[in-house]
Amino acid sequence: MPVLTPPPYRVQDITSQPWQKWFSFVFSMITKFYTENNVVIDSSSNGLVLKDTAGHYWKVTVSVGGVLTTTDLGTTKP
């Protein structure tokens, strides 16, 4: 897995090859998410958020007994 390093910090470096390579990598990571591994959410107050075809966002959480629950978050992206 690639490691994200800080961008060049000098203004004159913005047009440099390392800066452009860094920006391209960050943008590609933001625009898509793909993994061949498990996705783990270690916070009981957070969960997976999915958007349905009508435009509503739903948060999926799991109880201690393994029961999945969905909560309607409305149409505004959380």
Secondary structure, DSSP 8 states (H G I E B T S, - for coil): ---------SGGGTTSHHHHHHHHHHHHHHH----SS------TT--EEEE-TTS-EEEEEE-TT--EEEEEEESS--
